[in-house]
Amino acid sequence: MKYLVTGVTGLLGNNVVRALVGAGEPVRVLVRASSDPRPLEGLNVERASGDVRDAAAVAAACQGVDVVIHSAGHVHIGWTQLREHLDINVEGTRNVAQAARSAGAKLVQVSSVNALGLGPLMKPADETSAQPGIVECPYVVTKREGERVVLDEVGRGLAATIVNPGFMLGPWDWKPSSGKMLLQVTKFAPLAPLGAASFCDVRDVAAGTIAAASRGKSGERYILAGHNLGYWAAWKQMAAMVGKRGPLLPMGPLFRAASLPVLEIHRRVTRREGDANSATLMMGRQEHCFSSRKAEQELGYRIRPLAETLADTMAWFRERGYV
């Protein structure tokens, strides 16, 4: 099969491309001219120049491929950048889904467990049992809407499967994206959120995403998650890996009460919103824990030990000078 992959300079997209190339599969990538060239250096791929927001470029890139893996997305946990989230996560996804349907290709849509809702640490959710109440920031809302766009196209004849990754860590995190958490915790993080997440290896998620192309059922979702842990326990493990004690105190109600107004005032005064903002603070106290049982049974999804993921991720960052 010939694959088209979007989002190839991102953490998951780059790992998907490397797994496909390593398996000898023909791969075309959709990449912007302004993108960082490092993620694709030395990889035997066919390049199509374009942006998912450009319907004509997407349609041209989809011609002659059997599978489209759409991992491009705009990710910012916060209250700003709504226009960017809508343009990329919703309208960009619409362009890809329509082009895949017109080309007769199967689509694997990369979403997020955040699009499903919340999952308690003591009773992780599956594809149908997620709970309401997740912080409705633009990223969450547009990832959910992107799924609706894909399912609408399924109703028009598109063969498409949706995968919902958990919190991914692993090598080839060029920006870095979620790896920023690991870098910060192993440097200095005295306070830990009280929530929880499902920590998974991006290489496992890449394998599950590729498996969804051949084994996933059209119109179905598959959670590709991992180890369900509270941030306190996960951050302690991250810090211990580099010989540090880790967080000393939780981000309890008093911390949140004092921090939320300060973060909001800063955003309104400066008209800028960094990674630390009221949305991330609120998300950090929620539990995002999920079961991958369906993917394990139907896709052959496997979850490697978290210690292996953390060690390999840190080694990759060290090798490339991030640490």
BAFI-3210 file (N, C-alpha, C; in Angstrom, 3 decimals, decimal comma, padded with zeros to 6 digits):
// residues 323
n [1|2|3|4|5|6|7|8|9|10|11|12|13|14|15|16|17|18|19|20|21|22|23|24|25|26|27|28|29|30|31|32|33|34|35|36|37|38|39|40|41|42|43|44|45|46|47|48|49|50|51|52|53|54|55|56|57|58|59|60|61|62|63|64|65|66|67|68|69|70|71|72|73|74|75|76|77|78|79|80|81|82|83|84|85|86|87|88|89|90|91|92|93|94|95|96|97|98|99|100|101|102|103|104|105|106|107|108|109|110|111|112|113|114|115|116|117|118|119|120|121|122|123|124|125|126|127|128|129|130|131|132|133|134|135|136|137|138|139|140|141|142|143|144|145|146|147|148|149|150|151|152|153|154|155|156|157|158|159|160|161|162|163|164|165|166|167|168|169|170|171|172|173|174|175|176|177|178|179|180|181|182|183|184|185|186|187|188|189|190|191|192|193|194|195|196|197|198|199|200|201|202|203|204|205|206|207|208|209|210|211|212|213|214|215|216|217|218|219|220|221|222|223|224|225|226|227|228|229|230|231|232|233|234|235|236|237|238|239|240|241|242|243|244|245|246|247|248|249|250|251|252|253|254|255|256|257|258|259|260|261|262|263|264|265|266|267|268|269|270|271|272|273|274|275|276|277|278|279|280|281|282|283|284|285|286|287|288|289|290|291|292|293|294|295|296|297|298|299|300|301|302|303|304|305|306|307|308|309|310|311|312|313|314|315|316|317|318|319|320|321|322|323]
n.u [000,839|000,371|001,137|-000,080|001,023|000,207|001,233|003,935|006,206|005,654|005,397|003,965|003,377|005,954|007,062|005,316|005,924|008,617|008,316|006,855|008,614|010,737|009,599|009,599|007,571|005,989|005,950|004,344|004,621|002,921|003,993|004,826|006,521|007,884|008,464|010,320|013,282|014,685|013,268|012,744|015,119|017,274|015,332|013,623|011,318|008,489|007,837|005,189|004,299|002,602|-000,282|-002,599|-004,733|-005,124|-007,145|-006,854|-004,142|-004,130|-005,909|-004,439|-002,234|-003,385|-003,915|-003,540|-002,793|-003,239|-003,833|-004,489|-002,953|-003,826|-002,308|-001,778|-002,212|-003,376|-002,110|-002,730|-003,101|-005,229|-006,968|-006,863|-006,137|-008,216|-008,993|-006,864|-007,057|-009,606|-009,233|-007,251|-007,708|-010,377|-011,408|-009,168|-009,091|-011,506|-010,849|-008,917|-010,393|-012,415|-010,847|-009,580|-011,788|-012,620|-010,401|-010,565|-009,224|-008,375|-008,904|-007,090|-007,787|-006,204|-007,023|-007,718|-007,666|-008,776|-010,859|-012,874|-013,622|-013,603|-011,801|-011,925|-009,298|-009,494|-011,310|-010,837|-011,931|-013,579|-014,084|-016,754|-017,566|-016,635|-016,611|-018,488|-017,467|-014,886|-012,421|-013,465|-011,735|-010,402|-008,787|-009,746|-012,458|-012,274|-010,924|-012,828|-014,838|-013,519|-013,564|-016,306|-016,557|-015,123|-016,690|-019,037|-018,212|-017,775|-020,377|-020,906|-019,581|-016,838|-014,131|-013,052|-011,146|-010,870|-008,344|-007,506|-005,155|-003,395|-001,487|001,359|004,757|008,179|010,860|012,106|010,853|010,747|009,999|010,220|007,170|004,887|006,968|008,053|007,064|008,439|011,081|010,892|010,112|012,280|014,141|013,291|010,608|008,723|006,055|003,200|000,452|-002,859|-004,322|-004,688|-003,328|-003,083|-000,278|001,647|003,716|005,002|005,885|004,502|001,943|002,213|002,548|000,034|-001,595|-000,867|-001,665|-004,384|-005,007|-005,178|-006,553|-008,463|-011,907|-014,209|-015,575|-015,267|-013,863|-010,654|-008,996|-005,734|-003,929|-002,178|-000,266|-002,063|-001,801|-001,527|-000,470|001,331|002,546|003,614|005,348|007,147|008,376|009,570|011,408|013,008|014,398|016,518|017,851|016,692|014,561|011,949|008,525|007,450|005,197|001,613|-000,467|-002,744|-006,091|-005,681|-003,409|-004,370|-006,434|-005,007|-003,421|-004,984|-006,374|-004,126|-002,909|-004,945|-005,150|-002,621|-002,808|-004,820|-003,755|-001,255|-002,045|-001,158|-000,628|000,907|002,351|001,775|-001,191|-004,594|-006,258|-004,604|-003,983|-006,474|-007,078|-005,087|-005,949|-007,835|-008,913|-007,653|-007,916|-007,697|-008,823|-007,239|-008,244|-009,947|-008,423|-006,238|-007,348|-008,425|-006,626|-004,163|-002,674|-000,031|001,434|004,277|006,673|006,593|008,958|010,849|010,013|010,389|013,186|014,196|013,187|014,415|017,072|017,093|016,605|018,933|020,938|020,530|020,972|019,037|019,061]
n.v [-001,201|002,287|005,156|008,298|010,739|013,181|015,996|015,437|016,473|016,553|014,924|012,333|011,976|011,964|009,671|007,761|007,927|007,081|004,447|003,315|003,684|002,162|-000,324|-000,705|000,417|002,392|005,886|008,987|012,372|015,159|018,329|021,545|024,259|025,846|024,268|022,651|021,168|019,043|016,725|015,029|014,405|012,250|010,321|008,146|009,326|010,473|013,766|016,038|019,290|021,478|022,561|021,556|023,245|024,060|023,154|022,319|021,572|019,453|017,667|017,052|015,777|013,471|011,882|008,748|007,306|004,746|004,802|007,329|008,873|010,994|013,072|015,664|018,625|021,355|022,262|023,621|024,066|026,060|029,247|030,780|031,246|030,231|030,575|029,397|026,763|026,040|026,356|024,448|022,009|021,469|022,529|021,879|019,129|018,495|019,041|017,026|014,655|014,790|014,795|012,312|010,626|011,226|010,287|007,612|006,493|004,997|006,502|007,264|008,876|010,922|011,612|012,509|011,435|013,420|014,376|012,677|012,966|012,718|010,365|008,401|007,769|005,490|003,998|003,600|005,020|003,829|003,684|004,379|005,207|007,552|010,403|013,472|016,973|017,805|020,363|022,839|023,921|025,543|023,603|021,069|021,231|021,540|019,227|017,325|018,182|017,755|014,968|014,589|015,682|013,797|011,495|012,312|012,295|009,589|008,740|009,497|007,744|007,459|005,449|005,210|005,339|006,201|007,154|007,501|008,846|008,708|010,510|011,185|010,150|010,002|009,230|011,381|013,809|016,637|019,351|020,580|018,660|017,176|016,181|018,269|018,282|016,179|017,152|019,467|018,459|016,827|018,731|020,855|020,805|021,608|021,495|019,485|018,638|017,595|015,882|013,213|011,091|009,195|007,713|007,103|005,361|006,889|005,361|002,987|003,977|004,863|002,396|001,293|003,089|002,665|000,004|000,377|001,185|-001,106|-002,962|-001,700|-000,893|000,745|003,860|003,455|004,110|003,949|003,709|004,594|004,308|004,203|003,814|004,411|006,951|009,070|012,486|013,147|010,665|009,909|012,039|011,803|009,406|010,186|012,131|010,590|009,055|010,595|010,925|012,711|014,210|014,994|016,291|018,292|019,303|019,225|020,742|022,166|023,273|025,872|026,775|026,837|028,710|031,008|031,225|031,208|033,779|035,438|034,368|034,811|037,607|038,254|037,224|038,833|041,405|041,326|040,199|037,803|034,300|031,824|028,492|027,914|028,499|029,403|027,439|025,141|024,728|024,083|021,788|020,158|019,297|017,467|014,089|011,994|009,245|006,128|003,086|000,764|-001,547|-002,359|-001,646|-003,276|-005,785|-005,742|-004,457|-005,343|-003,825|-002,795|-002,095|-000,753|-000,932|001,868|002,868|002,209|003,825|006,415|006,408|006,067|008,329|010,432|009,831|010,339|013,105|013,979|013,175|014,944|017,420|018,754|018,608]
n.w [000,000|-000,637|001,219|002,409|004,573|006,932|008,965|009,514|010,719|013,329|016,588|016,625|013,852|012,683|013,819|012,769|010,014|010,064|010,982|008,875|006,677|007,616|007,407|004,751|003,226|000,679|000,923|000,951|001,852|003,181|003,340|004,559|002,948|004,710|006,864|009,514|008,455|009,603|010,731|008,532|007,360|005,612|005,195|003,055|001,315|-000,580|-001,398|-001,013|-001,529|000,575|002,540|005,026|005,098|002,572|000,180|-002,494|-002,670|-000,864|-002,107|-004,423|-003,274|-002,290|-004,457|-005,977|-003,711|-001,220|001,466|003,820|006,432|008,804|010,726|011,245|013,136|015,200|018,258|021,251|024,544|026,004|026,105|023,881|020,323|018,773|016,082|014,628|015,545|014,562|011,776|011,159|012,658|012,179|009,588|008,033|008,477|007,258|004,589|004,144|004,624|002,665|000,349|000,564|000,335|-002,289|-003,669|-003,216|-001,086|002,093|005,246|008,160|010,950|013,217|016,385|019,704|023,134|024,580|023,083|023,668|026,337|029,904|031,980|034,803|037,175|038,780|037,410|034,404|031,311|028,304|024,717|024,693|027,196|028,348|030,532|030,977|031,317|030,825|030,378|028,261|026,124|023,111|021,734|022,624|021,868|019,065|018,249|018,815|017,080|014,680|014,561|014,135|011,592|010,066|010,501|009,300|006,640|006,371|006,296|003,738|002,211|002,669|003,742|006,912|009,901|013,319|015,574|018,999|020,723|023,918|026,379|024,843|024,830|023,786|021,419|018,720|019,064|017,983|018,390|021,169|021,847|023,707|025,145|026,504|029,065|030,342|030,159|031,727|034,246|034,938|035,213|037,042|039,102|041,463|042,233|041,695|039,530|040,560|039,037|036,571|033,967|030,871|030,109|027,303|024,862|022,023|019,898|020,162|019,748|017,120|015,809|016,378|015,022|012,359|012,163|012,334|009,807|008,261|009,798|011,288|011,808|009,691|010,602|013,286|016,568|018,151|021,103|021,880|024,296|027,461|030,331|033,167|035,334|038,202|038,029|040,025|040,794|038,294|037,741|039,846|039,110|036,701|037,633|039,362|037,554|036,727|039,015|040,833|043,336|042,753|042,596|045,381|046,597|046,195|043,622|045,032|046,116|047,229|045,906|043,274|043,545|044,060|041,804|039,432|039,021|038,611|036,320|034,449|034,465|033,497|030,885|029,784|029,992|028,641|026,300|025,449|025,617|027,333|027,773|030,408|031,784|032,640|031,601|031,252|033,900|034,995|033,459|034,412|036,892|036,362|035,526|033,081|032,050|030,412|028,819|026,666|025,660|023,510|021,234|021,700|021,381|018,757|017,054|017,745|019,460|021,610|024,802|026,010|028,792|031,007|032,057|030,122|028,009|029,117|029,555|026,940|025,684|027,104|026,490|023,743|023,731|025,039|023,217|021,161|022,168|023,726|026,404]
ca.u [000,000|001,067|000,597|000,142|001,002|000,259|001,771|005,120|007,253|005,206|005,845|003,379|003,545|007,325|007,235|004,574|006,713|009,802|007,891|006,487|009,834|011,484|008,938|009,708|006,346|006,116|005,342|004,322|004,351|002,460|004,821|004,908|007,863|008,516|008,615|011,656|013,729|015,376|012,542|012,692|016,459|017,700|014,200|013,253|009,894|008,082|007,332|004,178|004,329|001,268|-000,807|-003,924|-005,747|-005,213|-007,896|-006,293|-002,887|-004,475|-006,485|-003,350|-001,395|-004,109|-004,041|-002,672|-002,430|-004,238|-004,150|-004,097|-002,870|-003,921|-001,868|-001,563|-003,165|-002,892|-002,234|-002,412|-004,066|-005,422|-008,228|-006,616|-005,825|-009,396|-009,004|-005,914|-007,624|-010,695|-008,724|-006,442|-008,297|-011,716|-011,456|-008,097|-009,559|-012,534|-010,137|-008,279|-011,421|-013,060|-009,877|-009,393|-012,980|-012,576|-009,314|-010,808|-008,246|-008,847|-008,379|-006,929|-007,829|-005,607|-007,731|-007,132|-008,610|-009,464|-012,094|-013,878|-014,068|-012,773|-011,774|-011,421|-008,117|-009,877|-012,148|-010,560|-013,025|-013,306|-014,575|-018,160|-017,936|-015,995|-017,506|-018,461|-016,858|-013,546|-012,284|-013,857|-010,864|-010,482|-008,192|-010,679|-013,671|-012,018|-010,602|-014,125|-015,516|-012,815|-014,113|-017,633|-016,334|-014,736|-017,833|-019,958|-017,713|-018,039|-021,750|-020,931|-018,851|-015,430|-013,676|-012,206|-011,028|-010,354|-007,559|-007,493|-003,980|-003,268|-000,380|002,470|006,161|009,028|011,876|011,736|009,989|011,618|009,643|009,464|005,753|004,580|008,223|008,384|006,748|009,557|012,237|010,675|010,078|013,627|014,951|012,827|009,147|008,408|004,618|002,604|-001,008|-003,543|-005,042|-004,060|-003,334|-002,690|001,023|001,919|004,896|004,594|006,180|003,359|000,813|002,467|002,235|-001,416|-002,172|-000,646|-002,529|-005,763|-005,205|-005,510|-007,397|-009,508|-013,222|-014,634|-016,541|-014,986|-012,769|-009,778|-008,145|-004,343|-003,467|-001,046|-000,252|-002,886|-001,120|-001,637|000,713|002,278|003,318|004,362|006,443|008,137|009,128|010,411|012,505|013,890|015,207|017,737|018,396|016,118|013,479|010,655|007,654|007,395|003,853|000,583|-001,131|-004,047|-007,073|-005,141|-002,519|-005,195|-007,167|-004,083|-002,797|-005,913|-006,554|-002,865|-002,731|-005,936|-004,767|-001,461|-003,265|-005,598|-002,900|-000,222|-002,675|-000,370|-000,921|001,948|001,959|001,176|-002,355|-005,676|-006,801|-003,732|-004,118|-007,737|-006,951|-004,180|-006,612|-008,806|-008,382|-007,767|-007,425|-008,466|-008,494|-006,946|-008,613|-010,487|-007,298|-005,419|-008,030|-008,719|-005,497|-002,907|-001,965|000,753|001,902|005,571|006,865|006,797|010,373|011,538|009,642|011,043|014,627|014,472|012,881|015,475|018,290|016,963|016,794|020,352|021,718|020,328|021,306|017,935|019,358]
ca.v [000,000|003,564|005,979|009,722|011,091|014,608|016,261|014,578|017,046|016,412|013,730|011,093|011,869|011,602|008,263|006,959|007,890|006,253|003,049|002,881|003,596|001,026|-001,551|-000,749|000,886|003,674|006,950|010,381|013,248|016,520|019,160|022,944|024,703|026,496|023,317|022,255|020,071|017,966|015,473|014,163|014,195|010,868|009,411|007,930|009,627|011,389|014,980|016,879|020,571|022,018|022,752|020,938|024,285|024,282|021,998|021,860|020,868|018,189|016,790|016,582|014,862|012,219|011,105|007,594|006,637|003,802|005,144|008,647|008,987|012,439|013,378|017,105|019,277|022,497|021,898|024,605|023,994|027,423|029,846|031,558|030,554|029,544|030,576|028,398|025,438|025,782|026,240|023,237|020,796|021,216|022,707|021,076|017,742|018,373|018,946|015,714|013,614|014,871|014,399|010,862|009,979|011,390|009,467|006,209|006,041|004,871|007,533|007,073|010,195|010,974|012,521|012,544|011,014|014,617|014,547|011,775|013,439|012,378|008,978|008,343|006,945|004,209|003,255|004,231|004,986|003,273|004,525|004,750|005,489|008,758|011,263|014,895|017,879|018,220|021,788|023,034|024,882|025,371|022,350|019,973|021,410|021,338|017,820|016,637|018,550|017,059|013,611|014,668|015,899|012,510|010,579|012,791|011,795|008,144|008,615|009,756|006,693|007,374|004,428|005,947|004,891|007,243|006,702|008,491|008,627|009,328|011,463|010,495|010,490|009,139|009,892|012,151|014,911|017,711|020,745|019,381|018,854|016,665|015,939|019,413|017,914|015,392|018,029|020,370|017,703|016,361|019,914|021,396|020,902|021,370|021,303|018,579|018,679|016,511|015,043|011,985|010,932|007,888|007,948|006,058|005,519|007,285|004,275|002,070|004,656|004,829|001,033|001,136|003,916|001,940|-001,186|000,810|001,320|-002,401|-003,789|-000,918|-000,875|002,081|004,491|003,103|004,757|003,064|004,414|004,147|004,946|003,518|003,617|005,408|007,369|010,447|013,262|013,071|009,428|009,933|013,007|011,206|008,433|010,938|012,763|009,541|008,556|011,406|011,053|013,830|013,861|015,221|017,295|018,319|019,658|019,196|021,988|022,033|024,352|027,186|027,168|027,185|029,941|032,134|031,296|031,446|035,204|036,003|033,920|035,480|039,020|038,299|037,001|039,976|042,594|041,149|039,630|036,633|033,163|030,818|027,127|027,981|029,371|028,890|026,208|024,012|024,510|023,381|020,450|019,381|018,720|016,483|012,745|011,637|007,862|005,371|001,693|000,465|-002,950|-002,570|-001,614|-004,464|-006,965|-005,663|-003,927|-005,886|-002,742|-003,205|-000,993|-001,114|-000,364|003,316|003,142|002,145|005,035|007,580|006,323|006,290|009,726|011,268|009,569|011,054|014,535|014,203|013,021|016,086|018,668|019,406|018,552]
ca.w [000,000|-000,606|002,290|002,552|005,991|007,248|010,300|009,596|011,554|014,701|017,307|016,127|012,402|012,357|014,185|011,794|008,784|010,294|011,059|007,521|005,868|008,128|006,941|003,299|002,585|-000,033|001,729|000,506|002,990|002,895|004,205|004,163|002,560|005,860|007,962|009,969|007,587|010,317|010,936|007,347|006,824|005,463|005,016|001,652|001,172|-001,643|-000,761|-001,650|-000,836|000,813|003,885|005,094|004,906|001,131|-000,320|-003,775|-002,381|-000,216|-003,131|-005,284|-002,509|-002,062|-005,683|-006,143|-002,466|-000,705|002,854|004,310|007,892|009,043|012,087|011,400|014,023|015,973|019,667|022,290|025,648|026,470|025,665|022,675|019,074|018,265|014,614|014,159|015,837|013,623|010,409|010,976|013,228|011,634|008,138|007,460|008,501|006,218|003,310|004,041|004,536|001,353|-000,666|000,679|-000,238|-003,744|-004,205|-002,910|-000,095|003,467|006,129|009,597|011,561|014,547|017,268|021,037|024,171|025,060|022,321|024,234|027,642|031,050|032,427|036,179|037,410|039,372|036,461|033,118|030,342|026,979|023,617|024,861|028,590|028,871|031,288|030,611|032,270|030,450|030,095|026,863|025,450|021,658|021,271|022,898|021,065|017,636|018,000|018,806|015,843|013,611|014,492|013,516|010,162|009,477|010,523|008,265|005,358|006,364|005,835|002,300|001,514|003,048|004,690|007,856|011,283|014,200|016,719|020,081|021,580|025,225|026,500|024,189|025,037|022,977|020,590|017,534|019,495|017,542|018,716|021,507|022,157|025,048|025,839|027,358|030,440|030,862|030,308|032,859|035,502|035,260|035,521|038,317|039,168|042,876|042,435|040,715|039,472|041,264|038,089|036,086|032,521|030,358|029,494|026,324|024,026|020,683|018,961|020,243|019,112|015,680|015,351|016,428|013,960|011,101|012,199|012,094|008,365|007,664|010,661|011,927|011,169|009,283|011,483|014,672|017,292|018,909|022,048|021,930|025,528|028,075|031,774|033,839|036,555|038,638|037,677|041,150|040,669|037,035|037,848|040,740|038,319|035,764|038,362|039,884|036,450|036,649|040,358|041,569|044,258|042,136|043,225|046,837|047,044|045,147|043,255|045,661|045,923|047,551|044,808|042,115|043,834|043,953|040,481|038,328|038,695|038,114|034,937|033,611|034,345|032,598|029,511|029,308|029,906|027,613|025,114|025,090|026,491|027,265|028,117|031,745|031,745|033,475|031,019|031,597|035,342|035,206|032,878|035,240|038,064|035,881|035,271|031,672|032,083|029,429|028,527|025,263|025,453|022,166|020,292|021,951|020,837|017,325|016,281|018,232|020,145|022,765|025,645|026,604|030,129|031,036|032,326|028,837|027,271|029,709|029,319|025,516|025,369|027,653|025,715|022,466|024,004|025,339|022,000|020,273|022,827|024,417|027,835]
c.u [000,874|000,355|000,880|000,029|001,076|000,833|003,095|006,275|006,866|005,621|005,274|003,612|004,934|007,603|006,477|005,388|007,918|009,443|007,541|007,712|010,671|010,911|008,967|008,475|006,614|005,310|005,458|003,987|003,866|003,182|004,868|006,354|008,617|008,794|010,074|012,129|014,309|014,577|012,554|014,069|016,802|016,585|013,808|011,752|009,689|007,430|006,293|004,126|002,904|000,903|-002,211|-005,042|-005,966|-005,863|-007,306|-005,006|-003,153|-005,026|-005,399|-002,493|-002,063|-004,201|-003,033|-002,226|-003,584|-004,728|-003,658|-004,090|-002,758|-003,573|-001,578|-002,625|-002,525|-003,155|-001,785|-003,497|-004,144|-006,734|-008,084|-006,415|-007,015|-009,375|-008,063|-006,440|-008,733|-010,168|-008,003|-007,186|-009,674|-011,703|-010,338|-008,471|-010,636|-011,872|-009,545|-009,319|-012,098|-012,117|-009,639|-010,582|-012,958|-011,515|-009,525|-009,827|-008,914|-008,171|-008,236|-006,796|-007,242|-006,322|-007,007|-008,148|-009,363|-010,759|-013,219|-014,450|-013,084|-012,870|-011,186|-010,215|-008,498|-010,766|-011,969|-011,687|-012,593|-013,926|-015,999|-018,520|-017,259|-017,034|-017,418|-017,686|-015,449|-013,536|-012,495|-013,030|-010,892|-009,884|-009,165|-011,889|-013,410|-011,575|-011,887|-014,872|-014,836|-013,287|-015,483|-017,515|-016,004|-015,922|-018,908|-019,528|-017,845|-019,454|-021,902|-020,093|-017,382|-015,191|-012,694|-012,276|-010,406|-009,532|-007,454|-006,309|-004,125|-002,130|000,896|003,827|006,989|010,024|011,264|010,721|010,731|011,274|010,210|008,015|005,473|005,835|008,659|008,090|007,912|010,780|012,092|010,740|011,475|014,588|014,565|011,311|008,711|006,940|004,054|001,091|-001,616|-004,315|-004,246|-004,177|-002,935|-001,422|001,381|003,147|004,455|004,876|005,081|002,148|000,988|002,126|000,730|-002,118|-002,031|-001,523|-003,977|-006,055|-005,648|-006,518|-008,539|-010,794|-013,633|-015,718|-016,309|-013,850|-011,958|-008,884|-006,759|-003,704|-002,335|-001,216|-001,013|-002,292|-001,497|-000,364|001,769|003,163|004,176|005,554|007,530|009,006|010,056|011,627|013,505|014,832|016,514|018,289|017,885|014,899|012,103|009,810|007,574|005,988|002,870|000,062|-002,573|-004,943|-006,518|-004,220|-003,331|-005,917|-006,270|-003,578|-003,758|-006,110|-005,296|-002,658|-003,709|-005,599|-003,595|-001,897|-003,984|-004,725|-001,916|-000,793|-001,850|-000,666|000,146|001,429|001,334|000,038|-003,483|-006,277|-005,940|-003,829|-005,387|-007,701|-006,099|-004,816|-007,657|-008,127|-008,706|-007,224|-008,329|-007,930|-008,276|-007,364|-009,111|-009,361|-006,398|-006,039|-008,154|-007,536|-004,166|-002,058|-001,265|001,300|003,194|005,710|007,154|008,262|011,179|011,259|010,378|012,543|014,968|014,218|013,986|016,783|018,254|017,185|018,268|021,205|021,629|020,428|020,175|018,190|020,822]
c.v [001,251|004,487|007,460|010,036|012,608|014,781|015,561|015,183|017,017|015,085|012,443|010,933|011,431|010,144|007,336|006,815|006,972|004,774|002,514|002,715|002,394|-000,305|-001,668|-000,290|002,195|004,758|008,288|011,237|014,594|017,443|020,584|023,312|025,290|025,543|023,024|021,066|018,871|016,667|014,522|013,890|012,706|009,865|009,351|008,093|010,532|012,601|015,679|018,174|021,080|022,039|022,156|021,957|024,615|023,058|021,449|021,080|019,515|017,196|016,222|015,553|013,503|011,333|009,956|006,919|005,742|004,179|006,553|008,592|010,469|012,730|014,861|017,695|020,465|022,191|023,059|024,479|025,374|027,953|030,617|030,642|029,744|029,468|029,509|026,980|025,085|025,522|024,910|021,994|020,456|021,328|021,946|019,608|017,510|018,229|017,563|014,621|013,619|014,414|012,891|010,126|010,065|010,499|007,982|005,623|005,889|005,937|007,001|008,463|010,130|012,043|012,548|011,992|012,220|014,878|013,697|012,293|013,032|010,893|008,912|007,411|005,565|003,376|003,895|004,025|004,270|004,189|005,019|005,225|006,718|009,669|012,712|015,707|018,313|019,713|022,020|024,145|024,614|024,062|021,192|020,055|021,086|019,918|016,985|016,922|017,895|015,625|013,611|014,858|014,581|011,560|011,013|012,272|010,280|007,887|008,870|008,749|006,571|006,202|005,101|005,345|006,020|006,594|007,848|008,224|009,283|010,336|010,785|011,072|009,567|009,929|010,605|013,250|016,217|019,065|021,273|019,718|018,342|016,356|017,096|019,109|017,163|016,273|018,936|019,630|017,254|017,517|020,465|021,549|020,606|021,093|020,423|018,721|017,466|015,579|013,824|011,926|009,517|008,079|006,788|006,394|005,828|006,196|003,223|002,675|004,659|003,457|000,794|001,921|003,233|000,697|-000,816|000,946|000,009|-003,191|-003,027|-000,894|000,558|002,606|004,232|003,941|003,686|003,917|003,770|004,856|004,123|003,311|004,755|005,729|008,796|011,191|013,179|011,836|009,432|010,876|012,515|010,218|009,126|011,524|011,719|009,020|009,332|011,709|012,228|013,393|014,015|016,203|017,143|018,552|019,525|020,584|021,911|023,234|025,744|027,693|027,607|028,509|031,163|032,320|031,698|032,931|035,829|035,632|034,618|036,957|039,159|038,145|038,228|041,219|042,476|040,701|038,463|035,522|032,097|029,433|027,051|028,983|028,718|027,598|024,993|023,700|023,727|021,962|019,556|018,782|017,666|015,149|012,327|010,218|006,958|003,956|001,519|-000,949|-003,227|-002,596|-002,830|-005,693|-006,923|-005,203|-004,559|-004,846|-003,261|-001,979|-001,420|-000,480|001,133|003,661|003,125|003,399|006,253|007,577|006,625|007,737|010,644|011,070|010,326|012,556|014,847|014,159|014,244|017,428|019,407|019,481|018,947]
c.w [000,000|000,379|002,035|004,039|006,118|008,653|010,554|010,381|013,029|015,294|016,732|014,628|012,015|012,703|013,243|010,510|008,960|010,371|009,669|006,637|006,306|007,677|005,421|002,555|001,834|000,686|001,005|001,722|002,482|003,862|003,663|003,839|003,745|007,016|008,279|009,125|008,332|010,444|009,744|006,739|006,775|005,253|003,541|001,487|-000,031|-000,987|-001,633|-000,854|-000,638|002,280|003,912|004,925|003,434|000,499|-001,610|-003,558|-001,749|-001,242|-004,039|-004,562|-002,305|-003,304|-005,719|-004,862|-002,011|000,682|003,145|005,833|008,222|010,496|012,289|012,318|014,715|017,434|020,546|023,346|026,270|025,913|024,353|021,467|018,519|016,742|014,052|014,385|014,848|012,214|010,174|011,434|012,668|010,100|007,429|007,410|007,449|004,842|003,103|003,853|003,166|000,241|-000,633|000,070|-001,757|-004,387|-003,969|-001,916|001,265|004,313|007,547|010,200|012,961|015,365|018,614|022,025|024,721|024,305|022,896|025,541|028,715|031,376|033,824|036,312|037,925|038,456|035,077|032,113|029,074|025,928|023,818|026,267|029,174|029,518|030,820|031,635|031,936|030,136|028,599|026,210|023,945|021,150|021,443|021,975|019,594|017,314|017,964|017,513|014,641|013,458|013,806|012,003|009,473|009,420|009,529|006,893|005,255|005,870|004,348|001,511|001,840|003,987|005,640|009,247|012,089|015,304|017,712|021,004|022,951|025,221|026,015|024,581|024,163|022,169|019,391|017,858|019,233|018,136|020,037|021,843|023,567|025,836|026,709|028,818|031,066|031,102|031,523|034,188|035,899|035,526|036,893|038,263|040,596|043,164|041,332|040,713|040,173|040,328|037,667|034,577|032,159|029,529|028,574|025,496|022,608|019,665|018,979|019,546|017,592|015,114|015,345|015,334|012,606|011,038|011,915|010,607|007,736|008,481|011,320|011,122|010,846|010,217|012,956|015,241|018,021|019,810|022,054|023,120|026,140|029,554|032,445|035,204|036,912|038,263|038,781|041,012|039,411|037,138|038,795|039,972|037,325|036,475|038,869|038,807|036,333|038,035|041,153|042,362|043,628|042,911|044,739|047,361|045,890|044,838|043,754|045,430|046,206|046,443|043,596|042,327|043,688|042,528|039,371|038,023|038,111|036,649|033,994|033,407|033,382|031,149|028,966|029,106|028,753|026,281|024,547|026,097|026,291|027,612|029,504|031,700|032,524|032,913|031,365|033,084|035,647|034,635|033,766|036,470|037,663|035,592|033,844|031,489|031,246|029,255|027,030|024,884|024,029|021,135|020,480|021,292|019,322|016,463|016,664|018,945|021,392|023,481|026,325|027,986|030,074|031,265|031,029|028,013|027,793|029,426|027,866|025,112|025,862|026,895|024,391|022,664|024,291|024,073|021,097|020,974|023,500|025,921|028,052]
res [m|k|y|l|v|t|g|v|t|g|l|l|g|n|n|v|v|r|a|l|v|g|a|g|e|p|v|r|v|l|v|r|a|s|s|d|p|r|p|l|e|g|l|n|v|e|r|a|s|g|d|v|r|d|a|a|a|v|a|a|a|c|q|g|v|d|v|v|i|h|s|a|g|h|v|h|i|g|w|t|q|l|r|e|h|l|d|i|n|v|e|g|t|r|n|v|a|q|a|a|r|s|a|g|a|k|l|v|q|v|s|s|v|n|a|l|g|l|g|p|l|m|k|p|a|d|e|t|s|a|q|p|g|i|v|e|c|p|y|v|v|t|k|r|e|g|e|r|v|v|l|d|e|v|g|r|g|l|a|a|t|i|v|n|p|g|f|m|l|g|p|w|d|w|k|p|s|s|g|k|m|l|l|q|v|t|k|f|a|p|l|a|p|l|g|a|a|s|f|c|d|v|r|d|v|a|a|g|t|i|a|a|a|s|r|g|k|s|g|e|r|y|i|l|a|g|h|n|l|g|y|w|a|a|w|k|q|m|a|a|m|v|g|k|r|g|p|l|l|p|m|g|p|l|f|r|a|a|s|l|p|v|l|e|i|h|r|r|v|t|r|r|e|g|d|a|n|s|a|t|l|m|m|g|r|q|e|h|c|f|s|s|r|k|a|e|q|e|l|g|y|r|i|r|p|l|a|e|t|l|a|d|t|m|a|w|f|r|e|r|g|y|v]
***
